Amino acid sequence: MPASDAIAANILRAADQVFRDSGFERAEMRTIAQRAGIAVGTIYNYFPNKWGLFLRILYDKWERVEDRVRALRQDARLTWRERLLGILEAQMAYVAENAPIWTEIEAMATSGQRLPAGGDPASVRQVFDWLTNQVSEVLQESGEPRWSDPSLRERQSVALIAAAGALARLHPKELDQNVAFLRQMLAA
């Protein structure tokens, strides 16, 4: 690994930890630099600003969620309920590891307000919208009449995502119990 790649990887590791500990808003570039053992200015040689650094970490980690969801969606052996619970389980695993980041993703996705650091919440909204779309499509594929109306299906999708996020934040070490609870919600 060239030295520049090693420095960038070091910055990403440090920033990931700071964002997970503090969230985006409270994270400081100075703290990231200290954790990485570099000068603050060095970060800007690799990333344009805090927002650029945040998005890189968000998308790198979210890509693993997307890969898991795509695999679930393509597995013909699974029922729609198993696919749906698998999607929500992937979300909950992400949230359990990155609770402050997910909290801000939800806030940015719903507020639409520009962030002080120059970030555009529309780029974060894509993550939330993609997840909502995946859940909605699985509900539609279920063939259940209660989810034939697109508006109701979207509301159900958002409610499930919100419930999964809240469960993972409140009970991060109880993934199995959280999935069992969501399974009961879906059976009702």
N, C-alpha and C positions, 0 to 999 in steps of 0.2 A: 504494500500500500504506500503510495507516495506520501511525503510529509504533509502536503496540502490536504489530501484526503483524510489523513489521520487527524489533522487539526479540525476539519469540518465535522468529522465523526465525534470528536471530543466535545465540540460545541453543542452538537445535537444531543448527546447524552446528558450534558450539564443542563441544557435548556429543558429537556424533557422532564428531568427531576424537579427543576424549579417550577415549571408550569403545573406539574402534578401536585406539588406541594402548595402552590400559591394561586393557581389559576392565571389566566392571561393578564387581566387588569393589574393585579398586584405584583406580578413578576417584574423584576428589574434587570436590565441588561448588565448592570454592575454585578449583581449577584450571580448571574449566569457566567460572566467572565471570571469571577472569583472561583466558582466551582470548576471551571474548565482550566484554571491556572494560566490565564492569558490576560492581556490588556483588553479593555472594552473595545477599543478601536479595531482590534483584530477580528472581532465578530463581524464588523461591517465589511471586511474584505471577503467574507463568505456569504453573508446574508444582508439584504438591503435594509432591514429594520426588524423590530420585534415581531411585527405582524408576519413578515416573510418567514421568519424562523418558526413561529407558531404554526403557520399553515403547513410548512414542510413536515413538522412533527405530526400534526393532525392527519395529514394525508398519508404519510408513511404508515402510521398505526391503523388508520381507518381502512387502508387497502387490505389488511388481513381480515377485517370484518367482512368486507365486500367479497373476498375470495371464499370465505366460509359460507356466506349467504348464497353465492352463485352455485357452490357445490350442493347445498341443500336443495336449492330450486331445481337442480337437474337430476336429483336422485329419485328415480321413478318408484323405488321401493317404499318411500315415505308417504304417509297420508298428508293431507293438507295441514292437519293439526300438528303433526310432527315437524313439518317444514316451518310452520309459523312459530312454534315453540323454539325451534332451533335458531331461527332468526332473532327472536327476542333474547335467547340465551347468549348469542354472540354479542348482541348489544350490551347485555348486562355484564358480561365478562369485560368488555371495553370500559364500561362505566365504573365497575368496581376498581379497575386499575387506574382510571383517569377521572375520578369524580369531579374535581374542580373544573377540568376542561369540559366535561359533558354538561355541567351546569351552565357554563358560559355558552356552549353550543346551543342549548335550548333557549337561553335568553336572547342570544344574537339572532337566532332563527325566527323568533317571534316578534322581536322589537323592530327590526329593520333599521335601527339607528346606526349611524357611523360611529366608529370607536375612536377614542382620543388618540390612539397610536396610528391612526390613518387606515385602519383595517376596514374592509368592506364586508359587512355581515352576509352579503349575498353569496360569497364564496363558502361560508360556513353553512348557510341555508341549504346549499346543494347536498351536504351530508344528511341533514334532517329530511329533506325532500326525497332523496334516494331511498332512505330507510322507510319512510312513509309509503312510498310507491311499492316497495317490495312487499310490505305487509298487506297493503291493499290488494295487490295482485293475487296473493295467496288466498285472501278472503274471497275474492271473486272466483278463483279456481275451485273453491269448496263446493260451489253450486248451491249453497244454502240461500233460500229466498230472502232471509233477513239482511243479507249483504248484497242484494242485487242493485239497490239504489246507490249510485256513486257517492252522493253526499254523505249518506249514513256510513258507507264503507270507509270513507276518508276519516270521518269522526271516530269510528271504531279504531282505525289504524293509529291515529294520533293518541287516543286514550290508552291503547295497549303500549305504545312506545313510552308515553309519559309514566304509566304504571311500572313498566320494566325499569326505566331510569330511576324512578324513586325507590323501588325495591332494592336495586343494586347500590344506591347511595346509602340507604338506611341499614341494609343488611349485606354488606359486601362479601362476607365470608359464608353466606348461606345460599349459594347459587341453586342447589337442588331444591331447597324449600321455596325459593322464589319462583322457580319453574313450576313446581307443584301448585303453587298458588295461582299462577297464570293459567295453568291447565284447568283448574276449577272454575276460573272466571270464564273461560271459553266454553265450558260444558253447560253453563247456565243459559 
